[in-house]
Amino acid sequence: MSMKFLKDLIKKAFFYFILFTGLVLSSMIFDSINDMSDDNGYLIAVGICCLVFFILEYLIPKINN
């Protein structure tokens, strides 16, 4: 394995860890703001995190190429 591959792997793992943490924390925040059941806050958080993931992983590299 080359150093570049290992560096990219660590960056991806850190990115997904931050994304998952953001998903959990934002669902808790949206639950407290909306004062609804767990499902509603979770769905809003999943939508936002999926949008961020789509923009960062697909759209920006596609535009740069």
Biopython code that builds the backbone (N, CA, C, O; Angstrom):
import numpy as np
from Bio.PDB.StructureBuilder import StructureBuilder

atoms = [
    (1, "MET", "N", (0.841, -1.190, 0.000)),
    (1, "MET", "CA", (0.000, 0.000, 0.000)),
    (1, "MET", "C", (0.882, 1.248, 0.000)),
    (1, "MET", "O", (1.895, 1.323, 0.695)),
    (2, "SER", "N", (0.473, 2.192, -0.779)),
    (2, "SER", "CA", (1.233, 3.436, -0.824)),
    (2, "SER", "C", (0.740, 4.384, 0.267)),
    (2, "SER", "O", (-0.340, 4.206, 0.829)),
    (3, "MET", "N", (1.555, 5.388, 0.549)),
    (3, "MET", "CA", (1.200, 6.371, 1.573)),
    (3, "MET", "C", (-0.013, 7.185, 1.155)),
    (3, "MET", "O", (-0.833, 7.550, 1.996)),
    (4, "LYS", "N", (-0.136, 7.474, -0.136)),
    (4, "LYS", "CA", (-1.271, 8.269, -0.615)),
    (4, "LYS", "C", (-2.580, 7.519, -0.388)),
    (4, "LYS", "O", (-3.572, 8.115, 0.031)),
    (5, "PHE", "N", (-2.585, 6.217, -0.662)),
    (5, "PHE", "CA", (-3.787, 5.408, -0.436)),
    (5, "PHE", "C", (-4.165, 5.393, 1.040)),
    (5, "PHE", "O", (-5.336, 5.542, 1.387)),
    (6, "LEU", "N", (-3.171, 5.212, 1.907)),
    (6, "LEU", "CA", (-3.429, 5.193, 3.338)),
    (6, "LEU", "C", (-3.934, 6.545, 3.831)),
    (6, "LEU", "O", (-4.830, 6.608, 4.673)),
    (7, "LYS", "N", (-3.365, 7.611, 3.311)),
    (7, "LYS", "CA", (-3.792, 8.959, 3.691)),
    (7, "LYS", "C", (-5.231, 9.211, 3.244)),
    (7, "LYS", "O", (-6.028, 9.763, 4.002)),
    (8, "ASP", "N", (-5.566, 8.809, 2.018)),
    (8, "ASP", "CA", (-6.935, 8.965, 1.518)),
    (8, "ASP", "C", (-7.927, 8.114, 2.321)),
    (8, "ASP", "O", (-9.052, 8.543, 2.577)),
    (9, "LEU", "N", (-7.513, 6.928, 2.709)),
    (9, "LEU", "CA", (-8.368, 6.051, 3.505)),
    (9, "LEU", "C", (-8.660, 6.662, 4.872)),
    (9, "LEU", "O", (-9.795, 6.612, 5.346)),
    (10, "ILE", "N", (-7.650, 7.234, 5.501)),
    (10, "ILE", "CA", (-7.849, 7.879, 6.802)),
    (10, "ILE", "C", (-8.750, 9.096, 6.667)),
    (10, "ILE", "O", (-9.597, 9.337, 7.528)),
    (11, "LYS", "N", (-8.579, 9.867, 5.595)),
    (11, "LYS", "CA", (-9.451, 11.027, 5.362)),
    (11, "LYS", "C", (-10.904, 10.606, 5.181)),
    (11, "LYS", "O", (-11.809, 11.223, 5.743)),
    (12, "LYS", "N", (-11.128, 9.546, 4.388)),
    (12, "LYS", "CA", (-12.489, 9.054, 4.164)),
    (12, "LYS", "C", (-13.103, 8.542, 5.459)),
    (12, "LYS", "O", (-14.265, 8.833, 5.745)),
    (13, "ALA", "N", (-12.345, 7.784, 6.245)),
    (13, "ALA", "CA", (-12.865, 7.258, 7.510)),
    (13, "ALA", "C", (-13.215, 8.404, 8.455)),
    (13, "ALA", "O", (-14.250, 8.355, 9.119)),
    (14, "PHE", "N", (-12.381, 9.421, 8.525)),
    (14, "PHE", "CA", (-12.660, 10.578, 9.371)),
    (14, "PHE", "C", (-13.889, 11.320, 8.870)),
    (14, "PHE", "O", (-14.714, 11.762, 9.670)),
    (15, "PHE", "N", (-14.021, 11.464, 7.547)),
    (15, "PHE", "CA", (-15.183, 12.138, 6.969)),
    (15, "PHE", "C", (-16.474, 11.404, 7.304)),
    (15, "PHE", "O", (-17.462, 12.032, 7.685)),
    (16, "TYR", "N", (-16.474, 10.075, 7.166)),
    (16, "TYR", "CA", (-17.685, 9.311, 7.466)),
    (16, "TYR", "C", (-17.996, 9.307, 8.958)),
    (16, "TYR", "O", (-19.164, 9.285, 9.345)),
    (17, "PHE", "N", (-16.960, 9.329, 9.803)),
    (17, "PHE", "CA", (-17.179, 9.425, 11.238)),
    (17, "PHE", "C", (-17.838, 10.756, 11.587)),
    (17, "PHE", "O", (-18.787, 10.792, 12.370)),
    (18, "ILE", "N", (-17.346, 11.836, 11.018)),
    (18, "ILE", "CA", (-17.934, 13.157, 11.251)),
    (18, "ILE", "C", (-19.362, 13.205, 10.711)),
    (18, "ILE", "O", (-20.241, 13.778, 11.355)),
    (19, "LEU", "N", (-19.608, 12.616, 9.544)),
    (19, "LEU", "CA", (-20.946, 12.604, 8.955)),
    (19, "LEU", "C", (-21.927, 11.836, 9.844)),
    (19, "LEU", "O", (-23.046, 12.296, 10.072)),
    (20, "PHE", "N", (-21.516, 10.678, 10.342)),
    (20, "PHE", "CA", (-22.386, 9.890, 11.214)),
    (20, "PHE", "C", (-22.644, 10.622, 12.525)),
    (20, "PHE", "O", (-23.772, 10.631, 13.018)),
    (21, "THR", "N", (-21.607, 11.234, 13.092)),
    (21, "THR", "CA", (-21.774, 11.999, 14.323)),
    (21, "THR", "C", (-22.716, 13.172, 14.100)),
    (21, "THR", "O", (-23.561, 13.465, 14.946)),
    (22, "GLY", "N", (-22.571, 13.839, 12.968)),
    (22, "GLY", "CA", (-23.479, 14.936, 12.636)),
    (22, "GLY", "C", (-24.905, 14.462, 12.472)),
    (22, "GLY", "O", (-25.843, 15.168, 12.840)),
    (23, "LEU", "N", (-25.075, 13.281, 11.927)),
    (23, "LEU", "CA", (-26.409, 12.705, 11.775)),
    (23, "LEU", "C", (-27.065, 12.485, 13.132)),
    (23, "LEU", "O", (-28.224, 12.852, 13.331)),
    (24, "VAL", "N", (-26.343, 11.898, 14.049)),
    (24, "VAL", "CA", (-26.899, 11.609, 15.371)),
    (24, "VAL", "C", (-27.181, 12.903, 16.134)),
    (24, "VAL", "O", (-28.255, 13.066, 16.712)),
    (25, "LEU", "N", (-26.217, 13.817, 16.132)),
    (25, "LEU", "CA", (-26.398, 15.059, 16.888)),
    (25, "LEU", "C", (-27.491, 15.943, 16.293)),
    (25, "LEU", "O", (-28.284, 16.533, 17.027)),
    (26, "SER", "N", (-27.533, 16.033, 14.968)),
    (26, "SER", "CA", (-28.558, 16.879, 14.363)),
    (26, "SER", "C", (-29.952, 16.288, 14.550)),
    (26, "SER", "O", (-30.925, 17.033, 14.667)),
    (27, "SER", "N", (-30.062, 14.964, 14.579)),
    (27, "SER", "CA", (-31.381, 14.381, 14.841)),
    (27, "SER", "C", (-31.837, 14.701, 16.256)),
    (27, "SER", "O", (-33.024, 14.927, 16.492)),
    (28, "MET", "N", (-30.901, 14.722, 17.196)),
    (28, "MET", "CA", (-31.258, 15.093, 18.571)),
    (28, "MET", "C", (-31.665, 16.563, 18.641)),
    (28, "MET", "O", (-32.599, 16.914, 19.361)),
    (29, "ILE", "N", (-30.975, 17.412, 17.906)),
    (29, "ILE", "CA", (-31.289, 18.841, 17.904)),
    (29, "ILE", "C", (-32.649, 19.090, 17.268)),
    (29, "ILE", "O", (-33.457, 19.846, 17.807)),
    (30, "PHE", "N", (-32.909, 18.460, 16.124)),
    (30, "PHE", "CA", (-34.204, 18.648, 15.460)),
    (30, "PHE", "C", (-35.348, 18.086, 16.287)),
    (30, "PHE", "O", (-36.460, 18.613, 16.241)),
    (31, "ASP", "N", (-35.092, 17.020, 17.045)),
    (31, "ASP", "CA", (-36.132, 16.492, 17.941)),
    (31, "ASP", "C", (-36.490, 17.507, 19.014)),
    (31, "ASP", "O", (-37.665, 17.696, 19.329)),
    (32, "SER", "N", (-35.483, 18.157, 19.571)),
    (32, "SER", "CA", (-35.773, 19.120, 20.634)),
    (32, "SER", "C", (-36.400, 20.395, 20.081)),
    (32, "SER", "O", (-37.210, 21.027, 20.760)),
    (33, "ILE", "N", (-36.041, 20.780, 18.867)),
    (33, "ILE", "CA", (-36.625, 21.994, 18.268)),
    (33, "ILE", "C", (-38.079, 21.750, 17.877)),
    (33, "ILE", "O", (-38.955, 22.552, 18.200)),
    (34, "ASN", "N", (-38.331, 20.653, 17.189)),
    (34, "ASN", "CA", (-39.684, 20.356, 16.710)),
    (34, "ASN", "C", (-40.597, 19.831, 17.796)),
    (34, "ASN", "O", (-41.819, 19.907, 17.669)),
    (35, "ASP", "N", (-40.017, 19.295, 18.873)),
    (35, "ASP", "CA", (-40.773, 18.690, 19.968)),
    (35, "ASP", "C", (-41.727, 17.624, 19.432)),
    (35, "ASP", "O", (-42.899, 17.566, 19.804)),
    (36, "MET", "N", (-41.192, 16.788, 18.555)),
    (36, "MET", "CA", (-41.980, 15.698, 17.965)),
    (36, "MET", "C", (-41.344, 14.370, 18.349)),
    (36, "MET", "O", (-40.444, 14.319, 19.187)),
    (37, "SER", "N", (-41.813, 13.314, 17.737)),
    (37, "SER", "CA", (-41.250, 11.997, 18.028)),
    (37, "SER", "C", (-39.866, 11.867, 17.405)),
    (37, "SER", "O", (-39.437, 12.740, 16.650)),
    (38, "ASP", "N", (-39.179, 10.799, 17.713)),
    (38, "ASP", "CA", (-37.817, 10.586, 17.234)),
    (38, "ASP", "C", (-37.747, 10.467, 15.722)),
    (38, "ASP", "O", (-36.756, 10.876, 15.115)),
    (39, "ASP", "N", (-38.771, 9.919, 15.111)),
    (39, "ASP", "CA", (-38.728, 9.668, 13.679)),
    (39, "ASP", "C", (-38.638, 10.957, 12.861)),
    (39, "ASP", "O", (-37.906, 11.008, 11.873)),
    (40, "ASN", "N", (-39.356, 11.976, 13.250)),
    (40, "ASN", "CA", (-39.368, 13.205, 12.455)),
    (40, "ASN", "C", (-38.023, 13.914, 12.474)),
    (40, "ASN", "O", (-37.543, 14.351, 11.428)),
    (41, "GLY", "N", (-37.417, 14.033, 13.627)),
    (41, "GLY", "CA", (-36.101, 14.670, 13.704)),
    (41, "GLY", "C", (-35.050, 13.867, 12.983)),
    (41, "GLY", "O", (-34.146, 14.426, 12.361)),
    (42, "TYR", "N", (-35.165, 12.546, 13.065)),
    (42, "TYR", "CA", (-34.212, 11.672, 12.397)),
    (42, "TYR", "C", (-34.320, 11.799, 10.877)),
    (42, "TYR", "O", (-33.302, 11.812, 10.185)),
    (43, "LEU", "N", (-35.523, 11.890, 10.360)),
    (43, "LEU", "CA", (-35.695, 12.004, 8.911)),
    (43, "LEU", "C", (-35.143, 13.321, 8.376)),
    (43, "LEU", "O", (-34.548, 13.346, 7.299)),
    (44, "ILE", "N", (-35.330, 14.407, 9.107)),
    (44, "ILE", "CA", (-34.767, 15.696, 8.692)),
    (44, "ILE", "C", (-33.249, 15.616, 8.691)),
    (44, "ILE", "O", (-32.602, 16.087, 7.755)),
    (45, "ALA", "N", (-32.677, 15.024, 9.734)),
    (45, "ALA", "CA", (-31.224, 14.915, 9.837)),
    (45, "ALA", "C", (-30.651, 14.029, 8.735)),
    (45, "ALA", "O", (-29.601, 14.341, 8.172)),
    (46, "VAL", "N", (-31.329, 12.934, 8.425)),
    (46, "VAL", "CA", (-30.866, 12.048, 7.350)),
    (46, "VAL", "C", (-30.890, 12.785, 6.013)),
    (46, "VAL", "O", (-29.965, 12.655, 5.211)),
    (47, "GLY", "N", (-31.934, 13.549, 5.778)),
    (47, "GLY", "CA", (-32.020, 14.313, 4.533)),
    (47, "GLY", "C", (-30.897, 15.319, 4.394)),
    (47, "GLY", "O", (-30.300, 15.437, 3.324)),
    (48, "ILE", "N", (-30.603, 16.040, 5.451)),
    (48, "ILE", "CA", (-29.534, 17.037, 5.398)),
    (48, "ILE", "C", (-28.173, 16.372, 5.227)),
    (48, "ILE", "O", (-27.356, 16.834, 4.431)),
    (49, "CYS", "N", (-27.922, 15.291, 5.967)),
    (49, "CYS", "CA", (-26.632, 14.606, 5.857)),
    (49, "CYS", "C", (-26.455, 13.959, 4.485)),
    (49, "CYS", "O", (-25.349, 13.957, 3.945)),
    (50, "CYS", "N", (-27.516, 13.415, 3.921)),
    (50, "CYS", "CA", (-27.428, 12.838, 2.574)),
    (50, "CYS", "C", (-27.169, 13.920, 1.533)),
    (50, "CYS", "O", (-26.426, 13.697, 0.577)),
    (51, "LEU", "N", (-27.767, 15.072, 1.711)),
    (51, "LEU", "CA", (-27.519, 16.188, 0.802)),
    (51, "LEU", "C", (-26.071, 16.648, 0.879)),
    (51, "LEU", "O", (-25.445, 16.908, -0.149)),
    (52, "VAL", "N", (-25.539, 16.750, 2.082)),
    (52, "VAL", "CA", (-24.132, 17.138, 2.256)),
    (52, "VAL", "C", (-23.217, 16.085, 1.631)),
    (52, "VAL", "O", (-22.260, 16.424, 0.935)),
    (53, "PHE", "N", (-23.510, 14.813, 1.880)),
    (53, "PHE", "CA", (-22.718, 13.733, 1.309)),
    (53, "PHE", "C", (-22.758, 13.771, -0.220)),
    (53, "PHE", "O", (-21.723, 13.606, -0.866)),
    (54, "PHE", "N", (-23.922, 13.983, -0.799)),
    (54, "PHE", "CA", (-24.055, 14.047, -2.252)),
    (54, "PHE", "C", (-23.246, 15.197, -2.830)),
    (54, "PHE", "O", (-22.565, 15.032, -3.842)),
    (55, "ILE", "N", (-23.315, 16.349, -2.202)),
    (55, "ILE", "CA", (-22.591, 17.513, -2.709)),
    (55, "ILE", "C", (-21.089, 17.300, -2.605)),
    (55, "ILE", "O", (-20.361, 17.565, -3.562)),
    (56, "LEU", "N", (-20.612, 16.825, -1.453)),
    (56, "LEU", "CA", (-19.169, 16.692, -1.248)),
    (56, "LEU", "C", (-18.554, 15.530, -2.003)),
    (56, "LEU", "O", (-17.435, 15.652, -2.502)),
    (57, "GLU", "N", (-19.243, 14.420, -2.102)),
    (57, "GLU", "CA", (-18.667, 13.224, -2.697)),
    (57, "GLU", "C", (-18.945, 13.086, -4.201)),
    (57, "GLU", "O", (-18.165, 12.446, -4.906)),
    (58, "TYR", "N", (-20.007, 13.655, -4.689)),
    (58, "TYR", "CA", (-20.371, 13.451, -6.097)),
    (58, "TYR", "C", (-20.348, 14.750, -6.899)),
    (58, "TYR", "O", (-19.695, 14.828, -7.940)),
    (59, "LEU", "N", (-21.050, 15.756, -6.424)),
    (59, "LEU", "CA", (-21.254, 16.950, -7.221)),
    (59, "LEU", "C", (-19.992, 17.773, -7.405)),
    (59, "LEU", "O", (-19.678, 18.169, -8.528)),
    (60, "ILE", "N", (-19.263, 18.038, -6.331)),
    (60, "ILE", "CA", (-18.039, 18.849, -6.429)),
    (60, "ILE", "C", (-16.975, 18.150, -7.285)),
    (60, "ILE", "O", (-16.392, 18.804, -8.151)),
    (61, "PRO", "N", (-16.689, 16.834, -7.085)),
    (61, "PRO", "CA", (-15.716, 16.186, -7.986)),
    (61, "PRO", "C", (-16.196, 16.163, -9.450)),
    (61, "PRO", "O", (-15.379, 16.275, -10.364)),
    (62, "LYS", "N", (-17.489, 16.022, -9.673)),
    (62, "LYS", "CA", (-18.025, 16.005, -11.034)),
    (62, "LYS", "C", (-17.845, 17.366, -11.689)),
    (62, "LYS", "O", (-17.511, 17.443, -12.871)),
    (63, "ILE", "N", (-18.063, 18.444, -10.933)),
    (63, "ILE", "CA", (-17.889, 19.797, -11.471)),
    (63, "ILE", "C", (-16.414, 20.078, -11.748)),
    (63, "ILE", "O", (-16.077, 20.708, -12.751)),
    (64, "ASN", "N", (-15.533, 19.609, -10.855)),
    (64, "ASN", "CA", (-14.089, 19.860, -11.035)),
    (64, "ASN", "C", (-13.520, 19.143, -12.252)),
    (64, "ASN", "O", (-12.552, 19.612, -12.852)),
    (65, "ASN", "N", (-14.119, 17.996, -12.625)),
    (65, "ASN", "CA", (-13.644, 17.275, -13.804)),
    (65, "ASN", "C", (-14.281, 17.880, -15.025)),
    (65, "ASN", "O", (-14.025, 17.430, -16.142)),
]
sb = StructureBuilder()
sb.init_structure("model")
sb.init_model(0)
sb.init_chain("A")
sb.init_seg("    ")
for serial, (resi, resn, name, xyz) in enumerate(atoms, 1):
    if name == "N":
        sb.init_residue(resn, " ", resi, " ")
    sb.init_atom(name, np.array(xyz, "f"), 0.0, 1.0, " ", f" {name:<3s}", serial, name[0])
structure = sb.get_structure()
